[in-house]
Amino acid sequence: MSQVHRETLEEEATHATDEARMLLPGVQAILGFQFVAVFNQRFEHFTRGEQILHLAALLMVALAMGLVMAPAAYHRQAEPGTVSRRFVVLASTLLTMAMVPFIAGVCFDVYLVSLMILADDATSLLVSAGVAAVLIGLWFALPLSCRVLWSR
């Protein structure tokens, strides 16, 4: 039987903000690369549709960044100097929601990079779908299955 430590509300809030702090640099780095890609000469080789797909990817990652940063903005403005269950639930929800557009943005760009390298729509779509499956598995299916398994 494993030991379980129940976090205090303050510990939960600290962990939520720490998790956001860990996610943010990765999201920002990918967003930065997405901005730079537009100014690369090879970007012009994409069709108009592929360029729009890259824009959609950039917008998805920007949305993910906004969701990751939202708990800090909320806490500073709506509940300064306090820690509430409402904040912990909101922060947790926003961080979880951020994973959805982040997966979409990454997979759109994985498709485009695969297309540049492989020059095959079907294979590029499979590569992108594989990345989506792995990320969804790690970020949603694994936690859910462990929660169900360990709650027995």
N, C-alpha and C positions, 0 to 999 in steps of 0.2 A: 504494500500500500504506500503510495507516495504522499509526502507531506504537502500541505497547501497553506500558503500564507495569504491571508486576505488583506488586500491593500486598503490603506486609509484613503479617504477622499482626496487628501492632499497628494498622496503618492500616485493615485490614478491621474490626477491633473498633471503632475510632473512628468509621468510617463507619456501621456498624450502629447504634451508640448515637446518632450525630447524626441518622440517618434516623428513629429512634424519637422523638427530641426534636422533629423537624419535624412528624411525624404527630400527636403527642399534643394540641397545642392545638386542631387542627381537630376531632378526635374529641371532646374535652371540650366544645367550643363547641356541637356538635350535640347532645350529651347534655344539656347545660344547657337548650337550647331545647326539647328533648323533655320535660324535667321541667316547665318553665314552661307548656307547652301544656296540660297537664292542668288547670291552674288558670284557664285562659281560659274565658269564658262559652260560647264557640262549641263547646268540647269536648263540652258536654252535648248538642249537636245530633247528634253521632255516635251510631250504633246501638251496642248493647252489643258486637257483633262488631267494629265499627270501633275502639271503645275498646280492645278486647283486641288488635287488630292494632297499635295504637299502643304498647301495653305490650310486645308482641313486638319492635317496632322499638327501643324503649328498651333492652330486654334484649340485643338483638343489638349495639347500639352500646356498651353497658356491657361486653359480652364482648370486643369489639374493643379497648376501652380497656385491659382487663385483659391481653390478649395483647400490646399495644404496650408496656405497662409491665413485663411479666414479665422481659424480658432484664436490666433494671437490678436488679430484685429478686433474680434468680438470681445475677448477677455479685457483688453486694454480699454475699450470704449463702453461696454455694457456692464461689466462686473469688475471694475478695477479694485484691487486690494482684497478680493474675496475668492473663495473656491466653492463652487456649487456643483451639485449633481447635474444640473442643467448644462453647465459648461462641459463637464466630462462627457456627457452623452452627445452633446453637439459636436465637440472636437472629434470624438470617436467616429461619429456619423460622417462628418466632413472628410476626414482622412480616408475612410473606407470608400466614400463616393469618389474621391480623387483618383482612385485606382482605375475606375472605368474609363474616363477620357484619356488617362495616361496610357492604358493598354491600347486604346484605339489609335492614339497619335503615334505610338511606337510602331504598331503593326502597319499603319499606312506607310510610314517611312521605310520599314523593313521591306514592304512590297516594292517600293520605288527603287531602293538600293539593289534588291534582288533582280529587279527588271533590268537595271543598268548592267549588272554583272552577267546574268544568265540569258538575257534577251529572250525570255519566254514567259508569257503571261501566266499560263497554267502552273508552271513550277514556282514562279514568284508568289502566286496566290497560295500555293501549298506551304511554302516557307513561312509566309506571313500568318497563315492559319495555324501552323505549328507553333509559332511564337505566341500567338494568342492563347492557344490551348495550354501551353506551359505556364504562362503568366496567370491565366484564370485558375488553373489547377493549384498553383502555389499560393496565390493571394486570396482565393475564395473557397475552392473545393477542399484543400488541405485543412484550413482552419475549421471549416464547417464539419468535416468528417471527424477531426480530432475532438471537437466540442461534443459531438453526438457520441462518439466512442467513449470518451472519458467521463461523460455525465452518467454513465450506467453504473 
